[in-house]
Amino acid sequence: MISKEQFNTEIELIVANAIREDVGDGDHSSLACIPASAKGKAKLLVKDNGIIAGVEFAKKVFQYVDKDLKIETLINDGSQVKYGDIVFYVEGSSQSILKSERLVLNAMQRMSAIATKTRKFVDLLEGTGTKILDTRKTTPGIRALEKWAVKIGGGENHRFALYDMIMLKDNHIDFAGGITNAINKTLAYLKETNRDLKIIVEARNLEEIKEILQVGGVYRILIDNFNFEDTRKAVALIGDTCLTESSGGINEKTIRNYAECGVDYISSGALTHSIYNMDLSLKAV
């Protein structure tokens, strides 16, 4: 997984690029009618129900735009919120508040939706010992925000990108000439390049699981698109040799059943690619 320093760098890049994209050579709507000396106060108003996420990100945005803005936090990331709740107040330059508004809302609405969906999956898994993972099926350019939201919702992050873990999926296996070749070449590559990266290998059937186990050197086996019966068989075959992960079309109706097959993890792209933004507003006080 990426380090805290790498993650913080990603967040800083997101803030800087988003402000560049949105503000350009100036927020002319505000510049045209609001004096530079004007002071104001606004509240982050919840108009929905769910898990709030992005409060700490909002603070980073406000501080990037104007270090003199003051934020009073009433509700922290990861808290359950309802219609009418006020999450925070921001006070200072009116122009700065308006310059920050859209980025704060866009990010928090999406992050809160992801955290809410993640929490629902976490609750469905309660008592099974299985953990929910996100995937790389994220919005280009804001992956760090979406994975942050999964963590806020109680889930865990899969690999961040292509560089922090090795994942041999069906196309890697086919292009490499089979599972045995793919794993052996990967192990040799890691040794040659002196890299310490964990290896996950996708299995499409029970025979492929047997082959993966025979080769060895794998951190986790991805049991992809298996039915419940074959998932249970796969878990029994793998035993304590390595960790297990189920994936492929798993939804709210089936996630508990897959967890009860005994897998360590369930990964779901739906956490980040199939959500509806939480309704939030930033209103002048």
C-alpha positions in Angstrom: 0.0 0.0 0.0 1.1 3.6 -0.5 2.6 5.5 2.4 0.9 8.3 4.3 3.3 10.8 2.6 2.3 9.5 -0.9 -1.3 9.8 0.0 -1.0 13.3 1.3 0.8 14.3 -1.9 -2.1 12.9 -3.9 -4.6 15.0 -1.9 -2.5 18.1 -2.3 -2.4 17.5 -6.1 -6.1 17.1 -6.3 -6.8 20.3 -4.4 -4.3 22.3 -6.5 -5.6 20.9 -9.8 -9.2 21.3 -8.9 -8.8 24.9 -7.9 -6.8 25.6 -11.1 -9.5 24.0 -13.2 -12.4 25.9 -11.5 -10.9 29.3 -10.8 -8.6 29.9 -13.8 -7.7 33.6 -13.9 -10.3 34.5 -11.3 -13.7 34.0 -9.8 -15.2 36.9 -11.7 -18.7 36.4 -10.4 -17.4 37.2 -6.9 -14.8 39.7 -8.0 -17.5 41.7 -9.8 -19.9 42.2 -6.9 -18.2 41.5 -3.6 -15.6 43.7 -2.1 -12.2 42.1 -1.3 -12.6 43.3 2.3 -16.0 41.7 2.7 -16.3 39.1 5.5 -18.9 36.3 5.7 -19.9 33.1 7.3 -21.4 29.9 5.8 -22.6 26.6 7.0 -22.4 23.1 5.5 -26.0 21.9 5.5 -27.0 18.3 5.1 -30.1 17.7 3.0 -30.0 13.9 3.0 -29.3 10.9 5.4 -26.1 8.8 5.5 -22.5 8.9 6.5 -20.7 12.3 6.2 -17.2 12.2 4.6 -14.8 14.9 3.4 -14.8 17.2 6.4 -11.0 17.0 6.6 -10.7 17.4 2.9 -12.8 20.5 3.0 -10.5 22.0 5.6 -7.6 21.4 3.2 -9.4 23.2 0.4 -10.3 26.2 2.6 -6.7 26.4 3.9 -5.3 26.2 0.4 -7.5 29.0 -0.9 -7.1 31.2 2.2 -5.1 30.4 5.3 -7.1 33.0 7.3 -10.4 31.1 6.9 -11.7 29.7 10.2 -13.6 26.4 10.3 -15.7 25.3 13.3 -16.4 21.6 13.0 -19.6 20.2 14.5 -19.8 16.8 13.0 -16.7 14.7 12.1 -16.0 12.3 9.2 -17.6 8.9 9.6 -20.6 10.2 11.6 -24.2 9.4 10.8 -26.0 12.5 9.6 -29.7 13.4 8.8 -31.5 16.0 7.0 -31.0 19.4 8.6 -27.7 18.7 10.3 -25.0 21.3 10.2 -21.6 19.8 9.7 -19.4 22.9 10.0 -19.2 26.6 9.8 -16.6 28.5 7.8 -15.9 32.1 8.4 -13.6 34.8 6.8 -13.3 36.4 3.4 -16.5 36.1 1.4 -14.6 35.9 -1.9 -12.5 33.0 -0.5 -15.5 31.1 0.8 -17.2 31.4 -2.6 -14.0 30.4 -4.4 -13.9 27.2 -2.3 -17.6 26.3 -2.4 -17.9 24.1 -5.4 -14.9 22.0 -4.8 -15.9 21.4 -1.2 -19.4 20.4 -2.2 -18.4 18.3 -5.2 -15.9 16.3 -3.1 -18.0 16.0 0.0 -21.2 14.9 -1.8 -19.3 12.1 -3.6 -17.2 11.1 -0.6 -20.3 10.9 1.6 -22.1 8.8 -0.9 -19.2 6.3 -1.1 -18.9 6.3 2.7 -22.6 5.6 3.1 -22.6 2.7 0.6 -19.5 1.3 2.2 -21.0 1.4 5.7 -24.1 -0.4 4.4 -21.8 -3.2 3.1 -19.8 -3.3 6.3 -23.0 -3.6 8.3 -24.2 -6.5 6.1 -20.9 -8.3 6.8 -21.1 -7.8 10.6 -20.1 -11.0 12.5 -18.7 -12.8 9.5 -15.0 -11.8 9.8 -15.0 -10.8 6.1 -13.8 -7.3 5.2 -15.0 -5.2 2.3 -12.4 -3.8 -0.2 -12.6 -1.2 -2.9 -11.0 -1.5 -6.3 -9.3 0.6 -9.0 -12.7 1.4 -10.5 -12.5 5.0 -9.5 -12.9 8.4 -11.1 -9.6 9.4 -12.9 -7.8 12.1 -11.0 -9.6 11.8 -7.6 -8.9 8.2 -6.7 -7.3 9.3 -3.4 -10.6 11.0 -2.4 -12.7 8.0 -3.2 -10.5 5.5 -1.4 -10.3 7.9 1.6 -14.2 7.8 1.6 -14.2 4.0 1.7 -11.9 4.1 4.8 -14.2 6.6 6.4 -17.2 4.3 5.8 -15.4 1.4 7.5 -14.1 -0.4 4.5 -10.5 -1.2 3.6 -8.4 -0.2 0.6 -7.3 -2.6 -2.0 -4.1 -1.6 -3.8 -4.0 2.1 -4.6 -2.6 1.7 -8.1 -0.6 -0.4 -10.4 2.7 0.2 -8.6 2.0 -0.8 -5.0 0.8 -4.4 -5.4 0.9 -7.0 -8.1 -2.4 -8.4 -9.3 -2.3 -11.1 -12.0 -5.7 -11.1 -13.6 -7.1 -13.1 -16.5 -5.4 -11.1 -19.3 -2.0 -11.1 -17.5 -2.3 -14.9 -17.2 -3.4 -15.4 -20.8 -0.7 -13.1 -22.2 2.0 -14.7 -20.0 1.1 -18.2 -21.3 -0.8 -19.5 -18.2 -0.8 -19.3 -14.4 2.4 -21.1 -13.8 4.4 -18.9 -16.2 2.7 -15.7 -14.9 3.6 -16.4 -11.3 7.1 -17.7 -11.9 7.9 -14.7 -14.1 6.5 -12.4 -11.5 8.6 -13.9 -8.7 11.7 -13.7 -10.9 10.9 -10.0 -11.7 10.5 -9.1 -8.1 13.8 -10.7 -7.2 15.7 -9.1 -10.1 14.3 -5.6 -9.4 14.6 -6.1 -5.6 11.0 -5.1 -5.1 8.9 -6.2 -2.1 5.4 -6.4 -3.6 2.5 -8.7 -2.6 1.1 -10.9 -5.3 -2.7 -11.5 -5.9 -3.7 -14.0 -8.5 -7.1 -14.3 -10.1 -8.6 -17.7 -10.4 -11.5 -18.5 -12.8 -12.2 -22.0 -11.7 -11.2 -24.6 -9.1 -8.5 -26.1 -11.4 -6.8 -22.7 -11.6 -6.8 -22.5 -7.8 -5.1 -25.9 -7.6 -2.4 -24.7 -10.0 -1.9 -21.4 -8.1 -1.4 -23.4 -4.9 1.0 -25.7 -6.6 3.2 -22.9 -7.8 3.0 -20.9 -4.5 4.4 -17.5 -3.5 1.0 -15.8 -3.6 -0.3 -13.5 -0.9 -4.0 -13.7 -1.9 -6.2 -15.6 -4.4 -9.0 -13.7 -6.1 -11.9 -16.1 -6.4 -13.6 -14.4 -9.3 -17.2 -14.9 -10.4 -17.6 -18.2 -8.5 -21.0 -19.4 -7.2 -21.5 -20.1 -3.5 -20.8 -23.8 -3.7 -17.6 -23.4 -5.6 -16.5 -20.5 -3.4 -16.9 -22.8 -0.4 -14.8 -25.5 -2.2 -12.2 -22.9 -3.1 -11.9 -21.7 0.5 -11.5 -25.3 1.7 -8.8 -26.0 -0.9 -6.8 -22.8 -0.1 -7.1 -23.3 3.7 -4.4 -21.3 5.5 -2.0 -21.3 2.5 -2.9 -17.7 1.7 -5.7 -15.1 2.0 -8.9 -15.3 0.0 -10.9 -12.6 -1.8 -14.3 -13.0 -3.6 -15.3 -10.6 -6.4 -17.5 -10.3 -9.5 -21.1 -9.1 -9.5 -21.5 -9.3 -5.7 -24.2 -7.0 -4.5 -26.2 -6.2 -1.3 -28.4 -9.3 -1.7 -25.5 -11.7 -2.1 -22.6 -10.3 -0.1 -23.6 -12.0 3.2 -23.8 -15.4 1.5 -20.3 -15.0 0.0 -18.9 -13.9 3.3 -20.4 -17.0 5.0 -18.4 -19.1 2.5 -15.4 -18.1 4.6 -13.5 -15.7 2.4 -11.3 -13.1 4.1 -12.2 -10.3 1.8 -14.9 -9.2 -0.7 -14.0 -6.5 -3.2 -16.6 -4.4 -4.9 -16.2 -1.8 -7.6 -19.8 -0.6 -6.8 -18.5 1.2 -3.7 -17.0 3.9 -6.0 -18.6 3.6 -9.4 -22.3 3.1 -8.6 -23.3 5.7 -6.0 -25.6 8.7 -5.9 -24.2 11.9 -4.4 -25.4 13.0 -1.0 -27.3 16.3 -1.1 -25.3 18.9 0.7 -25.3 22.7 0.5 -23.0 25.5 1.6 -25.3 28.4 2.7 -24.5 31.9 3.9 -25.4 32.5 7.5 
